[in-house]
Amino acid sequence: MNHKLFFIGLLSLLLIGCGSNQKITNSWINPQATENSPYKSIFVIVMAQNKGNSFSIEDRLAGIIASRGQKAVVSTSVFPPSFTDAEEFTREQMAEAIKRTGCDAVFVLAVLDVKKEEFYQPSRAYYPMNYGMYGSYYGYYHYYSPMIYSPGYYTTDKTYYIETNFYDLEEDKLLFSIQSEAYNPSSLDSWFDKYSYDLLNELKTEGLIEN
């Protein structure tokens, strides 16, 4: 079996077990991905609408990478928190700043979009049934129970669209990319923890990192 297809299937199953509906929508590996591998120093960038989530996930991912024996540098140690919102760096300046950290690869996790849908669950009323009274039509006819009422309420469903890319810094070349959707994750932070482990294992399988 093609190990790439096996990984996508396995990752999909693992993500389904994370407390929400998950699916991989696309995956790609550069045919020349291993020309300069393995990469030992990784610059980590996490981009999400919530800056606090970005910083937290970035630190988590860097910690996971470091625990596997690679060097990891978070973007917030080099760039100000607002650098994605303002054109303070040219492409060349950004690359130079990352190179000064000693990193040879860039790992980017990005929440591309979050879609919210609100639904109204209407109120419900019903009478609990006493099945012991069904012995005759007479007992059924004369049976009475108080009504139970469940008020209506609103629910909000969230779908996160996520892309992960791994780049060769020196050649500014995309080596690995995977897109996925997360439906109603119970915790975005914990979801990224598991997602990161699986992605790093795939990078190892592809020979892009050693551990």
C-alpha positions as CSV (number, residue, x, y, z in Angstrom):
1,M,0.0,0.0,0.0
2,N,1.2,3.5,-0.8
3,H,2.4,4.8,2.6
4,K,1.2,8.3,1.8
5,L,-2.4,7.0,1.4
6,F,-2.0,4.9,4.5
7,F,-0.9,8.0,6.6
8,I,-3.8,10.1,5.4
9,G,-6.2,7.3,6.3
10,L,-4.6,6.7,9.7
11,L,-4.4,10.4,10.5
12,S,-8.1,10.8,9.7
13,L,-9.0,8.0,12.1
14,L,-6.8,9.5,14.8
15,L,-8.4,12.9,14.4
16,I,-11.9,11.5,14.5
17,G,-11.0,10.2,18.0
18,C,-10.1,13.7,19.2
19,G,-13.7,14.6,20.3
20,S,-14.8,16.2,17.0
21,N,-15.3,15.4,13.4
22,Q,-12.1,15.8,11.4
23,K,-11.1,15.2,7.8
24,I,-8.0,15.6,5.7
25,T,-8.9,17.5,2.5
26,N,-5.6,17.5,0.7
27,S,-1.9,16.4,1.1
28,W,1.2,17.0,-0.9
29,I,4.9,16.1,-0.7
30,N,7.5,17.7,-3.0
31,P,9.3,15.0,-5.0
32,Q,12.6,16.7,-4.2
33,A,11.7,17.1,-0.5
34,T,14.7,15.1,0.8
35,E,17.5,16.7,-1.2
36,N,18.7,18.8,1.8
37,S,17.2,16.7,4.6
38,P,17.1,15.9,7.4
39,Y,16.4,19.3,8.8
40,K,17.7,19.8,12.4
41,S,16.7,23.4,13.3
42,I,13.1,24.4,12.7
43,F,11.5,27.8,12.9
44,V,7.9,27.6,14.1
45,I,5.2,30.0,13.0
46,V,1.5,29.5,14.1
47,M,-1.1,31.8,12.6
48,A,-4.6,32.0,14.1
49,Q,-7.2,34.8,14.4
50,N,-6.8,34.7,18.2
51,K,-3.2,35.8,19.0
52,G,-3.3,34.2,22.4
53,N,-4.0,30.8,20.7
54,S,-1.2,31.4,18.2
55,F,1.4,32.0,21.0
56,S,0.2,29.1,23.1
57,I,0.2,26.6,20.2
58,E,3.5,27.9,18.9
59,D,5.1,27.2,22.3
60,R,3.5,23.8,22.4
61,L,4.7,22.8,19.0
62,A,8.3,24.0,19.7
63,G,8.3,22.0,22.9
64,I,7.2,18.9,21.0
65,I,9.9,19.4,18.4
66,A,12.6,20.0,21.1
67,S,11.5,16.9,23.0
68,R,12.3,14.9,19.9
69,G,15.9,16.1,19.8
70,Q,15.6,18.9,17.2
71,K,16.2,22.6,17.7
72,A,13.0,24.8,17.6
73,V,12.7,28.5,17.6
74,V,9.3,30.3,17.9
75,S,8.5,33.3,15.7
76,T,7.6,35.4,18.7
77,S,11.2,35.3,19.9
78,V,12.2,37.1,16.7
79,F,9.3,39.1,15.4
80,P,6.8,41.3,17.3
81,P,3.4,39.9,17.9
82,S,1.9,42.2,15.3
83,F,4.3,41.4,12.4
84,T,1.6,39.5,10.5
85,D,-0.6,42.5,10.6
86,A,1.8,45.1,9.4
87,E,4.3,45.1,6.5
88,E,7.3,45.7,8.7
89,F,9.6,43.2,7.0
90,T,10.4,42.5,3.4
91,R,10.6,38.9,2.3
92,E,14.4,39.1,2.3
93,Q,14.5,40.8,5.7
94,M,12.3,38.1,7.2
95,A,14.4,35.3,5.7
96,E,17.6,36.9,7.1
97,A,16.1,37.2,10.6
98,I,15.1,33.6,10.6
99,K,18.5,32.5,9.3
100,R,20.2,34.3,12.1
101,T,18.5,31.9,14.5
102,G,20.4,29.0,12.9
103,C,17.3,27.4,11.5
104,D,17.2,25.6,8.2
105,A,13.5,24.9,7.9
106,V,10.2,26.8,8.6
107,F,7.2,25.0,9.9
108,V,3.9,26.9,9.6
109,L,0.5,26.0,11.1
110,A,-2.3,28.3,9.9
111,V,-5.9,28.5,10.7
112,L,-7.1,29.7,7.3
113,D,-10.7,30.3,8.3
114,V,-13.3,29.6,10.9
115,K,-17.0,29.3,9.9
116,K,-19.8,29.5,12.4
117,E,-23.3,28.4,12.0
118,E,-26.0,29.0,14.5
119,F,-29.0,26.7,14.8
120,Y,-32.1,26.9,16.9
121,Q,-33.3,23.8,18.6
122,P,-37.1,24.3,19.2
123,S,-38.8,23.5,22.5
124,R,-40.3,20.1,23.0
125,A,-43.1,18.8,25.2
126,Y,-43.9,15.2,25.8
127,Y,-45.7,12.8,28.1
128,P,-43.6,10.0,29.7
129,M,-45.2,6.7,29.0
130,N,-45.8,4.0,31.6
131,Y,-45.5,0.8,29.6
132,G,-47.0,-1.2,32.5
133,M,-50.4,0.5,31.7
134,Y,-50.5,-0.8,28.2
135,G,-52.1,-4.2,29.3
136,S,-55.5,-3.1,28.2
137,Y,-57.1,-0.3,26.2
138,Y,-58.9,0.7,29.4
139,G,-55.7,1.3,31.3
140,Y,-54.2,3.1,28.4
141,Y,-57.2,5.3,27.9
142,H,-57.3,6.4,31.6
143,Y,-53.6,6.7,32.1
144,Y,-52.3,10.3,32.8
145,S,-48.8,11.7,33.3
146,P,-47.7,15.3,33.8
147,M,-46.2,16.9,30.7
148,I,-42.4,17.4,30.5
149,Y,-41.2,20.5,28.8
150,S,-37.8,21.2,27.3
151,P,-37.2,24.8,26.3
152,G,-35.7,25.8,23.0
153,Y,-32.1,26.9,22.7
154,Y,-29.4,28.0,20.3
155,T,-26.3,26.1,19.3
156,T,-23.3,27.2,17.4
157,D,-21.2,24.9,15.2
158,K,-17.7,25.8,14.3
159,T,-15.5,24.5,11.4
160,Y,-11.8,25.3,11.4
161,Y,-9.9,25.2,8.1
162,I,-6.3,24.5,8.8
163,E,-3.2,24.3,6.6
164,T,0.3,23.1,7.6
165,N,3.4,23.8,5.5
166,F,7.0,22.8,5.8
167,Y,9.7,24.9,3.9
168,D,13.3,24.7,3.1
169,L,14.6,28.1,4.3
170,E,17.7,28.5,2.2
171,E,15.9,27.7,-1.1
172,D,12.5,29.1,0.0
173,K,10.9,25.9,-1.3
174,L,7.7,24.2,-0.1
175,L,8.4,20.6,0.8
176,F,5.3,19.4,2.6
177,S,1.7,20.6,2.8
178,I,-1.5,19.2,4.3
179,Q,-5.0,20.8,4.6
180,S,-7.6,19.7,7.0
181,E,-10.9,20.6,8.6
182,A,-11.8,20.4,12.3
183,Y,-15.5,20.4,13.2
184,N,-16.5,21.5,16.7
185,P,-13.2,20.6,18.4
186,S,-13.6,20.6,22.1
187,S,-10.3,22.4,22.5
188,L,-8.2,23.9,19.7
189,D,-5.1,23.8,21.9
190,S,-5.5,20.1,22.6
191,W,-6.4,19.4,19.0
192,F,-3.1,21.0,17.9
193,D,-1.2,18.9,20.4
194,K,-2.3,15.7,18.8
195,Y,-2.2,17.1,15.2
196,S,1.4,18.3,15.7
197,Y,2.6,14.8,16.9
198,D,1.0,13.2,13.9
199,L,2.5,15.7,11.5
200,L,6.0,15.4,13.0
201,N,5.8,11.6,12.7
202,E,4.9,12.1,9.0
203,L,7.9,14.4,8.5
204,K,10.1,11.8,10.1
205,T,8.6,9.1,7.8
206,E,9.4,11.3,4.8
207,G,13.0,11.8,5.9
208,L,12.6,15.5,6.5
209,I,13.5,15.3,10.2
210,E,15.5,12.7,12.1
211,N,13.2,12.1,15.2
